[in-house]
Amino acid sequence: MRELFRIRNLRICILGNTVTMIGDNAFWLAASIWVKELTGSTAQAGTVILCLTLGTMLSPVTGVLVDRFRRRRLLMFTEVATALLVLSLVTVDGPDQVWLIYLMMFLYGASSAITSGAFAALREQLMPTELVSTAIGLSQALNQAARLITPGIGLGVLAAWGGHTLVVVDAATFGVSVLCWSLVRIDDPKPVQGAHRESWTQQVVVGFRYLLTTALLRQLSFALALAFFAMGFYETLGIAVVTVGLGRPATWVGTLVTVMSLTGLIGGLLAPVFIKRAGPGRTAAVGLGLCAVAAGFVAVPTSAVVIAAVAIVGFCLAPVVVSSMTAFQLYTANELLGRVTGAASFIMTGMQGVGIFVGVMLIDVLPYRYLVYLSVGILIIGSFYLTTRPEQRRRVISTQPESDELKSEESVEIVKR
C-alpha cells in the first residue's frame, strides 16, 4: 500500500476519486428521499435508483467512447458536463418537475460508466502492473468506507438545507475531481484511428467478443454473473431475514449493511495479498465458496449468527470483485479496455437486476429460507466452476510479459476481426 502513495499522480487521483465517490453515493441515496418528499410516493422514489441503473447499463456504448477519445480529457469533460447537469436540478421545486431528477439520474449513470471505464484505461499510465491489484483493492475498500458515511452526509444535507443545497454540494465534488485530474502529469495518447472506421455496433460487439472468447475472462465473467444474480436476491430477501427470521423492524437491515461494509473494507485491503499468492481465479473461487458457506447461516433465526454470516460474506465478496477487476485490467489490451470493462459491467449489472426481479417475484411465494438456500447453491456452482478451470490457475506476476503474452495472442486477434 505504501508503494501506491509514493506515486504522486496516484495520490492526486485517489483524492479526487474519493471526493467524487462520497458525493455520488450521498447524492444517489438522498435523491430518492428528495423525490419522496416532493411526491409522497415510495414507488416514484424507487424509480430514481432504477433510472440510475439503466444509465449504467449503457456501459457497452460508453466503452466505445473511452476507446475512441483521449481518456483523461474524456474523463474531465464528462465530470464538468455532469456537474453542470446536476446544477440544473436547482430548478426543481415541485412534483411536476421530478422528471428532471429521473433524467439526471439516468445521465448520471451513463456518466459513471464513462468515468470508471476511462479511469481503468488510465491505470496503465498511472502505476506499474504489479500495483494494479493493490490499487483496485484500495478502491474497493474506499467504496465500502464511503457506504458507511455517505447516508448520513446526504440525508443530513437534505434535511438541514434541502435538495438545492444537496445539488450544489454534489456538483462541487466534481469540481474537486477535475482540479485533481488537471494536476496529474501523464501521457494521454490519442487512440489509434484505424478501428474507428467500424460502426458503433461493431465496436460494441468487439468488447463482448473479447470477453467471451478469452477463456480466463469468460470464466470469471460467468462466475461473477452468478454471484451478482445471487446477491440480487438480498435486495428484498434482507428485509425478510430481518423481519420474519429475526423478528426485528425492517430498519435493522441498516445494521447488516453496516457490518457488511466494514468487513468488505477489510477484505478489499487484504485482497491484493490473496491475489499475489493464489492468482485472481483461485482467489475468486475460494471467495465465492466461503460466501456460499456463510450465506447458508443467514437462514438461522438468531441475530448473532446472521451478523457473523453477513460479516463473512462482506469480507469474502470483496476479494472476488477485486480479483475479477484485476484480471480484466491485466489481461486486456489497453485499446480494448473501455469496451471490455463496459461489456463486463453490463453483464454484471444486468444479472443483478434479474436477481432482484426474481427475488421480488419469489419472496411472497416461497419461505425466505428457500431463497437463501437457492443463493447458496448458485454461489457454490460459481465456485466449483472456477475451481475446475485450468485457466484460473494463472497467477498475477509483478512484471508485464505474462499479460503481454495473453494480449498478443488474443486481444490483437480480436481487434483485427
VOGU-3710 file (C-alpha; in Angstrom, 3 decimals, decimal comma):
1> mrelfrirnl> 0,000/0,000/0,000  2,877/2,360/0,729  4,094/1,973/-2,841  0,810/3,423/-4,101  1,090/6,566/-2,030  4,667/7,139/-3,137  3,354/7,812/-6,663  2,444/11,489/-6,936  -0,096/11,087/-9,737  -1,835/8,272/-7,920
11> ricilgntvt> -2,119/10,228/-4,679  -3,861/13,019/-6,548  -6,192/10,605/-8,351  -7,128/8,827/-5,124  -8,026/12,166/-3,540  -10,188/13,233/-6,472  -11,894/9,861/-6,850  -12,611/9,591/-3,120  -14,265/13,007/-3,014  -16,482/12,241/-6,025
21> migdnafwla> -17,281/8,776/-4,667  -18,562/10,316/-1,448  -20,534/12,911/-3,390  -22,027/10,310/-5,722  -23,150/7,894/-3,020  -24,544/10,670/-0,833  -26,487/12,179/-3,726  -27,886/8,891/-5,065  -29,471/7,945/-1,749  -30,663/11,420/-0,828
31> asiwvkeltg> -32,171/11,967/-4,291  -34,622/9,132/-3,628  -35,690/10,715/-0,346  -35,965/14,093/-2,071  -38,387/12,623/-4,617  -40,320/11,003/-1,767  -40,643/14,401/-0,084  -41,758/16,065/-3,323  -44,300/13,430/-4,378  -45,165/11,423/-1,293
41> staqagtvil> -44,768/8,283/-3,433  -42,457/5,438/-2,461  -42,714/3,990/-5,977  -41,531/7,245/-7,520  -38,683/7,370/-5,018  -37,621/3,876/-6,092  -37,677/4,982/-9,737  -34,652/7,182/-9,006  -32,355/4,189/-8,493  -33,955/2,410/-11,439
51> cltlgtmlsp> -33,039/5,342/-13,710  -29,501/5,336/-12,359  -29,165/1,610/-13,047  -30,498/1,980/-16,588  -27,893/4,684/-17,206  -25,037/2,472/-16,048  -26,240/-0,239/-18,434  -25,150/1,980/-21,316  -21,604/0,897/-20,399  -21,041/-1,074/-23,655
61> vtgvlvdrfr> -21,737/2,134/-25,607  -19,802/4,419/-23,273  -16,922/1,946/-23,531  -16,641/2,828/-27,209  -16,220/6,483/-26,220  -13,486/5,515/-23,765  -11,584/3,667/-26,501  -12,148/6,370/-29,115  -11,008/9,539/-27,300  -8,116/10,583/-25,074
71> rrrllmftev> -9,052/9,068/-21,714  -8,057/11,846/-19,299  -9,598/14,527/-21,486  -12,811/12,500/-21,817  -12,951/11,902/-18,071  -12,524/15,595/-17,241  -15,038/16,695/-19,873  -17,584/14,166/-18,584  -17,217/15,329/-14,994  -17,591/19,002/-15,955
81> atallvlslv> -20,685/18,177/-18,018  -22,149/16,086/-15,189  -21,587/18,878/-12,676  -23,457/21,340/-14,908  -26,296/18,864/-15,423  -26,557/18,257/-11,684  -26,717/22,013/-11,076  -29,746/22,171/-13,390  -31,722/20,449/-10,619  -31,786/23,680/-8,614
91> tvdgpdqvwl> -34,844/24,490/-10,768  -36,807/21,573/-9,258  -39,438/22,964/-6,881  -42,384/20,586/-7,084  -43,668/17,143/-8,094  -44,314/18,234/-11,682  -40,536/18,656/-12,165  -39,499/15,307/-10,729  -38,943/14,041/-14,272  -35,822/16,221/-14,327
101> iylmmflyga> -34,399/14,212/-11,437  -35,176/10,968/-13,285  -33,447/12,234/-16,415  -30,474/13,457/-14,420  -30,080/10,118/-12,644  -30,123/8,292/-15,976  -27,406/10,594/-17,315  -25,563/10,262/-14,001  -25,430/6,500/-14,516  -24,046/6,917/-18,038
111> ssaitsgafa> -21,501/9,439/-16,740  -20,386/6,999/-14,047  -19,866/4,315/-16,685  -17,681/6,662/-18,745  -15,512/7,830/-15,843  -14,990/4,349/-14,386  -14,034/2,986/-17,817  -11,685/5,893/-18,513  -10,006/5,526/-15,137  -9,488/1,794/-15,728
121> alreqlmpte> -7,873/2,569/-19,087  -5,589/5,181/-17,483  -4,223/2,835/-14,811  -1,517/1,709/-17,226  -0,144/5,268/-17,230  -0,655/5,811/-13,507  1,092/2,799/-11,961  3,244/-0,246/-12,657  1,464/-3,535/-13,360  2,374/-5,125/-10,024
131> lvstaiglsq> 0,402/-2,453/-8,155  -2,840/-2,842/-10,106  -4,496/-5,288/-7,696  -3,429/-3,155/-4,731  -4,965/-0,052/-6,310  -8,202/-1,879/-7,134  -8,335/-3,308/-3,609  -7,879/0,165/-2,137  -10,638/1,491/-4,386  -12,968/-1,286/-3,204
141> alnqaarlit> -12,113/-0,525/0,428  -12,745/3,195/-0,045  -16,069/2,403/-1,691  -17,111/0,340/1,334  -15,940/3,085/3,670  -17,984/5,617/1,705  -21,091/3,471/2,179  -20,647/3,882/5,932  -20,630/7,671/5,964  -22,490/8,830/2,869
151> pgiglgvlaa> -26,044/8,067/4,041  -25,549/10,418/6,975  -23,942/13,093/4,790  -26,564/13,031/2,044  -29,599/12,807/4,288  -28,100/15,323/6,707  -27,595/17,943/3,993  -31,076/17,250/2,597  -32,725/17,554/5,998  -30,824/20,670/7,039
161> wgghtlvvvd> -30,715/22,720/3,825  -32,893/20,965/1,242  -32,415/19,419/-2,172  -30,981/22,507/-3,852  -28,043/22,627/-1,441  -27,527/18,907/-1,903  -27,240/19,512/-5,650  -24,647/22,268/-5,218  -22,553/20,148/-2,826  -22,563/17,201/-5,233
171> aatfgvsvlc> -21,594/19,422/-8,187  -18,704/20,807/-6,117  -17,266/17,301/-5,651  -16,929/17,033/-9,427  -15,030/20,316/-9,367  -12,542/18,831/-6,904  -12,051/15,805/-9,143  -11,490/17,917/-12,264  -8,942/20,012/-10,379  -7,109/16,870/-9,263
181> wslvriddpk> -7,013/15,420/-12,774  -5,695/18,717/-14,123  -2,702/18,305/-11,803  -1,925/14,766/-12,968  1,074/14,538/-15,287  0,737/11,527/-17,552  0,745/10,727/-21,237  -2,761/10,708/-22,666  -2,172/9,321/-26,170  -4,799/9,576/-28,851
191> pvqgahresw> -6,234/6,115/-29,639  -5,383/4,527/-32,985  -7,898/5,724/-35,564  -7,959/2,602/-37,751  -10,514/0,756/-35,627  -12,843/3,746/-35,716  -13,811/3,001/-39,284  -16,107/0,332/-37,885  -19,689/1,160/-36,990  -20,650/1,788/-33,372
201> tqqvvvgfry> -22,442/-1,551/-33,268  -19,339/-3,367/-34,460  -17,207/-1,609/-31,865  -19,627/-2,525/-29,070  -19,588/-6,151/-30,225  -15,781/-6,213/-30,021  -15,924/-5,804/-26,229  -18,366/-8,680/-25,777  -16,489/-10,840/-28,285  -13,197/-10,419/-26,479
211> llttallrql> -14,820/-11,130/-23,121  -16,489/-14,301/-24,401  -13,601/-15,659/-26,475  -10,870/-15,145/-23,871  -11,173/-18,243/-21,681  -9,816/-16,734/-18,480  -12,078/-13,679/-18,634  -15,119/-15,609/-19,904  -14,938/-17,987/-16,960  -14,537/-15,187/-14,431
221> sfalalaffa> -17,431/-13,296/-16,028  -19,677/-16,348/-15,795  -18,875/-16,931/-12,129  -19,207/-13,252/-11,273  -22,530/-13,055/-13,117  -23,817/-15,927/-10,965  -22,629/-14,127/-7,824  -24,332/-10,864/-8,797  -27,508/-12,775/-9,632  -27,497/-14,464/-6,218
231> mgfyetlgia> -26,701/-11,224/-4,394  -29,603/-9,554/-6,192  -31,963/-11,698/-4,124  -30,876/-9,906/-0,978  -32,297/-6,530/-2,020  -35,664/-7,910/-0,876  -34,514/-11,045/0,946  -32,638/-8,954/3,504  -35,897/-7,433/4,721  -37,453/-10,887/5,120
241> vvtvglgrpa> -34,402/-12,151/7,032  -34,675/-9,266/9,475  -38,447/-9,057/9,897  -39,531/-12,707/9,539  -36,425/-14,569/10,622  -35,193/-12,308/13,418  -38,441/-10,567/14,326  -36,859/-7,132/14,177  -38,010/-3,924/12,456  -37,107/-3,510/8,788
251> twvgtlvtvm> -34,765/-0,624/9,647  -32,453/-3,204/11,251  -31,320/-4,037/7,721  -29,101/-0,969/8,101  -27,154/-2,807/10,807  -26,415/-5,684/8,459  -25,387/-3,290/5,666  -23,014/-1,517/8,052  -21,433/-4,794/9,179  -21,026/-5,953/5,585
261> sltgliggll> -19,425/-2,646/4,600  -16,963/-2,787/7,486  -15,780/-6,294/6,677  -15,849/-5,505/2,954  -13,438/-2,655/3,651  -11,021/-5,081/5,335  -11,484/-7,655/2,574  -10,724/-5,060/-0,081  -7,465/-4,083/1,604  -6,342/-7,704/2,027
271> apvfikragp> -7,470/-8,871/-1,427  -4,167/-7,939/-3,181  -2,281/-10,201/-0,746  -4,535/-13,142/-1,626  -4,279/-12,419/-5,359  -0,494/-12,212/-5,229  -0,273/-15,623/-3,593  -3,045/-17,514/-5,379  -3,872/-15,559/-8,541  -7,189/-13,888/-9,378
281> grtaavglgl> -9,025/-17,047/-10,462  -8,326/-19,102/-7,366  -8,917/-16,095/-5,119  -12,336/-15,609/-6,701  -13,131/-19,337/-6,445  -12,265/-19,534/-2,740  -14,068/-16,266/-2,043  -17,261/-17,493/-3,683  -17,040/-20,810/-1,829  -16,675/-19,100/1,555
291> cavaagfvav> -19,515/-16,717/0,663  -21,706/-19,724/-0,070  -20,931/-21,360/3,274  -21,525/-18,147/5,216  -24,707/-17,270/3,307  -26,295/-20,518/4,448  -26,200/-19,285/8,065  -28,259/-16,213/7,134  -31,277/-18,535/7,377  -30,588/-19,193/11,082
301> ptsavviaav> -33,116/-17,167/13,156  -30,503/-15,841/15,579  -29,214/-12,278/15,385  -25,620/-13,085/16,363  -25,371/-15,867/13,775  -26,826/-13,691/10,998  -24,466/-10,813/11,830  -21,473/-13,165/11,776  -22,607/-14,670/8,465  -23,081/-11,258/6,872
311> aivgfclapv> -19,662/-10,178/8,142  -18,004/-13,181/6,479  -19,907/-12,616/3,221  -18,774/-8,994/3,140  -15,168/-9,951/3,834  -15,085/-12,716/1,187  -17,064/-10,946/-1,520  -14,587/-8,051/-1,751  -11,668/-10,252/-2,947  -13,977/-11,813/-5,562
321> vvssmtafql> -14,708/-8,380/-7,031  -11,098/-7,168/-6,757  -9,645/-10,310/-8,333  -12,076/-10,158/-11,256  -11,376/-6,469/-11,895  -7,637/-7,173/-11,691  -7,915/-9,909/-14,305  -9,943/-7,686/-16,649  -7,308/-4,983/-16,241  -4,199/-7,119/-16,710
331> ytanellgrv> -5,363/-9,438/-19,455  -6,984/-6,931/-21,804  -5,139/-4,753/-24,305  -5,359/-1,090/-23,336  -7,044/-0,137/-26,618  -9,901/-2,511/-25,716  -10,234/-1,756/-22,007  -13,166/0,654/-22,349  -15,249/-1,771/-24,371  -14,315/-4,886/-22,401
341> tgaasfimtg> -14,948/-3,342/-18,987  -18,156/-1,837/-20,374  -19,330/-5,253/-21,550  -18,448/-6,817/-18,195  -20,275/-4,067/-16,293  -23,351/-4,563/-18,466  -23,411/-8,293/-17,778  -22,952/-7,913/-14,015  -25,473/-5,104/-13,642  -27,955/-6,958/-15,816
351> mqgvgifvgv> -27,602/-10,180/-13,832  -28,011/-8,316/-10,561  -31,170/-6,719/-11,940  -32,504/-10,142/-12,930  -31,687/-11,403/-9,438  -33,582/-8,521/-7,860  -36,575/-9,242/-10,100  -36,538/-12,972/-9,286  -36,254/-12,193/-5,581  -39,236/-9,844/-5,712
361> mlidvlpyry> -41,296/-12,457/-7,581  -40,459/-15,326/-5,208  -40,287/-13,650/-1,804  -44,070/-13,878/-1,270  -44,344/-17,327/-2,843  -41,598/-19,288/-1,074  -40,356/-19,254/2,526  -37,438/-16,846/2,690  -35,097/-19,668/3,767  -35,607/-21,358/0,404
371> lvylsvgili> -34,284/-18,253/-1,343  -31,289/-18,239/0,987  -30,548/-21,858/0,089  -31,026/-21,093/-3,611  -28,452/-18,297/-3,372  -26,071/-20,701/-1,619  -26,449/-23,226/-4,429  -25,756/-20,595/-7,090  -22,617/-19,407/-5,308  -21,389/-22,995/-4,953
381> igsfylttrp> -21,819/-23,532/-8,699  -19,741/-20,434/-9,422  -17,010/-21,503/-7,011  -16,878/-25,084/-8,292  -16,792/-23,909/-11,900  -13,766/-21,656/-11,320  -12,013/-24,298/-9,237  -12,178/-26,815/-12,085  -10,933/-24,430/-14,832  -7,185/-24,818/-15,516
391> eqrrrvistq> -7,011/-21,266/-16,930  -7,828/-19,893/-13,476  -4,526/-21,195/-12,129  -2,765/-18,326/-13,902  -1,048/-16,133/-11,335  -0,622/-12,376/-11,420  3,096/-11,600/-11,553  4,968/-8,412/-10,896  6,177/-7,898/-14,452  4,410/-7,337/-17,733
401> pesdelksee> 5,385/-10,236/-20,019  2,619/-12,655/-18,975  -0,164/-10,190/-19,638  1,564/-9,072/-22,811  1,621/-12,684/-23,983  -2,092/-13,069/-23,435  -2,788/-9,743/-25,108  -0,691/-10,559/-28,142  -2,308/-13,955/-28,599  -5,928/-12,939/-28,117
411> sveivkr> -6,709/-9,246/-27,945  -4,766/-8,288/-31,064  -6,560/-11,002/-32,987  -9,921/-9,658/-31,775  -9,055/-6,145/-32,966  -8,256/-7,488/-36,433  -11,648/-9,160/-36,820
//
